[in-house]
Amino acid sequence: MSLTNVLVDTGLCTGCGACEVACSFQREGLFSTLRGSVMLHLEDEVDYFGVIIKRLDDSLYLGRPEGPEVLPPGGSADGAATAKPIMLREPCDLCGGGDPWCVAFCPRGALSLGGD
């Protein structure tokens, strides 16, 4: 199995946003929640959040409390918020094929490399 995608363990994720800002800083040289390939998704429900990662094939990886899901390009999940903000961003290239910053900077170890 090749380690080609960033995966999220939502049981460990606290929603701190370190993955978002690490990604944007590696890509753009600025700390922003609007520039990276990783987006923290917050809902109005108490303590409900997930991480969305845009992949090279334009599919979306959704790391949510109810379990991970991969949406094909143009796909949508029932009840999911619009994916428009992340679709305008550059896809994750694993930081140029190296060690993804989002994985390295996650304080809880919730992000990892995997094949799915």
Secondary structure, DSSP 4 states (H G I P E B T S, - for coil): ----EEEE-TTT-----HHHHHHHHHHHSS--SSSSSEEEEE-SSTT-EEEEEE-TTS-EEEEETTEEEEEPTT---TTPPP-HHHHTSPPP-HHHHS--HHHHH-TT--EEEE--
